[in-house]
Amino acid sequence: MAAGLSLREARRIALRAQRFGAGRAAAASQRRVGGIIRRLGQFQIDSVNVFTRAHAMPLFSRLGQYNPERLEDSGLFEYWGHAASLIDIELYPCFEFRRQEARQWAWGRMRQLLDDQPELIDAVLDQVAGRGAGAPRPIDHRPPQAARGGGPGGEAHTAQGW
């Protein structure tokens, strides 16, 4: 006879595995904060908030009241994991492939632009200097019909991001 789970049992197992429903202390200790961080691995950063910043909520929902400074002292690093995230420092080696890729792709592309199109870099710097700091906007460098101009993914866009 095959063993089975009811929907209620499956939900209970899933929630417990994520550490929901565990007892809450008056204030969570650094050890409990660290345990949740190791269990979850990362917290997505989202600056839009109603109650508090999004990355503070996973701990609150599992531990209740905790000192937010414990999050800062818990061995997290900020990185582009799935999205902008605070990630357990123990996972840092797991992202080496991304760091290698960034060295070769992101900065490699920029180095290529510096070598191949120094006039583009100068034009972008002139336009940014002229209009000041602000939100990224298309850079006018080539005629509108030119491929891969100032729009997302274009060379001018890459230079502007640099």
C-alpha positions, 0 to 999 in steps of 0.5 A: 500500500502506498503511503500518502499525505493529505493536503493539510499534512503536506502544507504543514510539512512545507511550512515547518521546513521553512521554519514557520510556526516554530516557537517565538521568544520575546526577542530572538537571539543571534543564534536563532537569527543565524539559524534562519539565515543558514536555513533560507540562504538569502533574502531578496532586497526590495526598497519599496516598503509599507511596514518595513524593508522586504528583507526584514520580513522573513526573519520577523515572520519566523522569529517574531521580534528581533533586533534588526542589527542582528541581521547586519551582524549575521554574516550576510553579503549583498549580491545579485543572487536571484535578484538583489539579495542579502545572502549567507556568507557561507554561500559566497563560493557558490557565486564564483561562476558569476564573478568570473562571468562578470569579469569576462562579460561585463567588464570585457564588453566595457574594455572592448568599447574603450578600445574600439569606440573611445569616441562613444565613451567621450560622448557619453561622459560629455552628455552625463556631465552636461545634464548631471546625475539622474535616472538612466536615459537614452544617450544620443550618439548615433543616428536613430536608425543605427542598430544597438544605439542608446537603448537597453543592450546597446553600446551607449547604454553599456557605456552609460552604466559604466 
